[in-house]
Amino acid sequence: MGSARQESSGERYIHGHHESVLRSHRWRTAENSAQYFTPVLRPDDLVLDLGCGPGSLSVDISAVSGARVIGVDNARAAIAAATAEFNNNHMVSFSVADGYLLPFADNTFDASHAHQVLQHSTQPVALLNELFRVTKKGGAVGVRDATYSHFRWSPENQNLQEWLSLYLDLARNNDGEPDAGEHLATWVTAAGYKDLHVTQTTWVFDDEATCAWWGNLWAERILSSNFGLQLQELGWATPEKLEALANAFRTWATLADARFEVPSTEVLAFK
Ligand SMILES: C[S@@+](CC[C@H](N)C(=O)[O-])C[C@H]1O[C@@H](n2cnc3c(N)ncnc32)[C@H](O)[C@@H]1O
């Protein structure tokens, strides 16, 4: 069922794993999402990618660094997608695991990574404590999360504003933190990591192709993924409202001056 709770932690992942969600995650690369992290990796390092989703970013981190990557996710659908697509890649493997209770011995990994994961956690410091435990002394952690309330777009659009308000409320209703980017440094410090490097990078969609991709993606996510289902379950949006929000994304994407910015904070730190 689309809105089921995650198998292991009992948390409700706001997006679910509809094809439109996985398509969004598959767009992510080491270049657009992990440049702050990959330079510290060496060939043959063993890296844990927590909350790897469909695995594309795990595979690209391995490709640019030469590191071996183990991707784990507590959603079976995500691991099934990753395994099906990357079965032949001998540098990367995937398994279902709960980030709060990782099936690895202390000091196993040279580095650990979690991209757009902590925002969905009810206990982000507990997740970071687990990453700390399984990482070798001196090893790196790289975490990157968006700050949703800093999303910006043009031209102004009341329906997109309403979409963002609903997103922020729903994420908090699930006990997540949609502005996780603002908290990352505090959480990483609380988990015991040192020597923090805090940077910010932004995904920008501002030409015909990238706006069409982003706008149509979100239109589909609103209508078909867990996001829309949960809004209806809670009585926060009718099917007509969801249709209006999706149409707003589709129409926005066709405008000559369309632009959308998705800023994230990233923290590189060491055990
Ligand atoms: C927004 S997706 C990010 C996927 C991937 N890191 C990327 O950036 O493309 C967040 C992922 O974290 C997973 N996740 C959330 N909480 C988790 C937990 N406690 N343990 C393991 N995986 C978790 C979700 O199932 C989801 O696949």
Ligand as a Chemical Component Dictionary entry (heavy atoms), coordinates in Angstrom:
data_LIG
# 
_chem_comp.id                   LIG 
_chem_comp.type                 NON-POLYMER 
_chem_comp.pdbx_formal_charge   0 
_chem_comp.three_letter_code    LIG 
# 
loop_
_chem_comp_atom.comp_id 
_chem_comp_atom.atom_id 
_chem_comp_atom.alt_atom_id 
_chem_comp_atom.type_symbol 
_chem_comp_atom.charge 
_chem_comp_atom.model_Cartn_x 
_chem_comp_atom.model_Cartn_y 
_chem_comp_atom.model_Cartn_z 
_chem_comp_atom.pdbx_ordinal 
LIG C1  C1  C 0  14.759 11.151 -0.407 1  
LIG S1  S1  S 1  15.239 9.461  -0.515 2  
LIG C2  C2  C 0  16.956 9.656  -0.969 3  
LIG C3  C3  C 0  17.491 8.495  -1.784 4  
LIG C4  C4  C 0  18.942 8.666  -2.215 5  
LIG N1  N1  N 0  19.816 8.873  -1.057 6  
LIG C5  C5  C 0  19.071 9.799  -3.200 7  
LIG O1  O1  O 0  19.431 10.904 -2.788 8  
LIG O2  O2  O -1 18.747 9.604  -4.363 9  
LIG C6  C6  C 0  15.365 8.956  1.202  10 
LIG C7  C7  C 0  15.562 7.453  1.343  11 
LIG O3  O3  O 0  15.887 7.180  2.717  12 
LIG C8  C8  C 0  15.240 5.977  3.084  13 
LIG N2  N2  N 0  15.165 5.960  4.559  14 
LIG C9  C9  C 0  14.488 6.820  5.338  15 
LIG N3  N3  N 0  14.648 6.499  6.634  16 
LIG C10 C10 C 0  15.464 5.414  6.681  17 
LIG C11 C11 C 0  15.989 4.603  7.737  18 
LIG N4  N4  N 0  15.704 4.839  9.019  19 
LIG N5  N5  N 0  16.802 3.553  7.421  20 
LIG C12 C12 C 0  17.084 3.296  6.119  21 
LIG N6  N6  N 0  16.604 4.013  5.079  22 
LIG C13 C13 C 0  15.801 5.070  5.355  23 
LIG C14 C14 C 0  13.903 6.033  2.361  24 
LIG O4  O4  O 0  13.308 4.759  2.217  25 
LIG C15 C15 C 0  14.307 6.646  1.018  26 
LIG O5  O5  O 0  14.606 5.671  0.047  27 
# 
loop_
_chem_comp_bond.comp_id 
_chem_comp_bond.atom_id_1 
_chem_comp_bond.atom_id_2 
_chem_comp_bond.value_order 
_chem_comp_bond.pdbx_ordinal 
LIG C1  S1  SING 1  
LIG S1  C2  SING 2  
LIG S1  C6  SING 3  
LIG C2  C3  SING 4  
LIG C3  C4  SING 5  
LIG C4  N1  SING 6  
LIG C4  C5  SING 7  
LIG C5  O1  DOUB 8  
LIG C5  O2  SING 9  
LIG C6  C7  SING 10 
LIG C7  O3  SING 11 
LIG C7  C15 SING 12 
LIG O3  C8  SING 13 
LIG C8  N2  SING 14 
LIG C8  C14 SING 15 
LIG N2  C9  SING 16 
LIG N2  C13 SING 17 
LIG C9  N3  DOUB 18 
LIG N3  C10 SING 19 
LIG C10 C11 SING 20 
LIG C10 C13 DOUB 21 
LIG C11 N4  SING 22 
LIG C11 N5  DOUB 23 
LIG N5  C12 SING 24 
LIG C12 N6  DOUB 25 
LIG N6  C13 SING 26 
LIG C14 O4  SING 27 
LIG C14 C15 SING 28 
LIG C15 O5  SING 29 
# 
